[in-house]
């Protein structure tokens, strides 16, 4: 969800380009499309497609799903809004879909030491929007089979990190600026969770991936390290 409430072009100035001006001048942005970037239109397919094509895609110059390499890491952006939130205009990702077939080929072809997936509607989350069994059925076997290390998720307005689940750590960082969701009961797989605005910073080396959740007061609220054998 890049721009609230409905991803309109006229809202990008004050709600995207202005607050991120310094960063945009120095670093590339690689978004993952969210349900609000389709105007949050669930069943109005034409309106959702128009909002994506005429606004999101023009501004970001990114397709709905794609991948790229940085150093020895392979990053894959997914569109999980169709099965995850019922956005008809979004790209399906279930069994036999073009996006899922593309993802399987992309993961299998990558020789990168680290594989990191980022997406909006989450596979695992304890909070308001919950998690999504349909997404887990489609994606979790691929993540496990092809050695995905980390899945970065949004959608829920809080921070949560899972214990490793079949070798994958799931981090929900829906902490960018919208109203926060309240505390809720955590699932058994949840390692840490709390509502706070902030961001997740990462440092990647050959053998270690370090992530920190830093809140809007500059405090480190979570710190963890993923390690690979040399």
Helices and strands as residue ranges (DSSP letters): G 9-11, H 12-12, I 13-17, H 21-24, G 35-38, H 45-51, I 52-56, H 57-60, E 66-70, E 73-77, H 81-85, H 98-109, E 114-118, H 133-135, I 136-140, H 141-145, E 150-153, E 159-162, E 169-173, E 190-194, E 198-204, E 208-215, E 220-227
